[in-house]
Amino acid sequence: MKRRNYKGRELLPLAVSDAARAGDADAAEQVLRYYEGYINKLGRFTTKAAVSTPAWTST
């Protein structure tokens, strides 16, 4: 069977995703490593909500 890829990168197998959802720690680690670049990219952005007054405080 041909391995699928997206933009030259091999996709995460569905079995790994299912195992992570079922609680397999090794599979969850593999999912985190797969999406590490995306997670890091999102972590660089500051949203307006992050710098404004939190909703749970009284103004």
Contacts in CASP RR format, 6 or more apart in sequence:
PFRMAT RR
TARGET T0000
AUTHOR 0000-0000-0000
METHOD contacts of the structure
MODEL  1
MKRRNYKGRELLPLAVSDAARAGDADAAEQVLRYYEGYINKLGRFTTKAA
VSTPAWTST
3 10 0 8 1.000
3 11 0 8 1.000
4 10 0 8 1.000
4 11 0 8 1.000
5 11 0 8 1.000
12 30 0 8 1.000
12 31 0 8 1.000
12 34 0 8 1.000
16 27 0 8 1.000
16 30 0 8 1.000
16 31 0 8 1.000
17 27 0 8 1.000
17 31 0 8 1.000
19 26 0 8 1.000
19 27 0 8 1.000
20 27 0 8 1.000
20 28 0 8 1.000
20 30 0 8 1.000
20 31 0 8 1.000
32 39 0 8 1.000
53 59 0 8 1.000
END
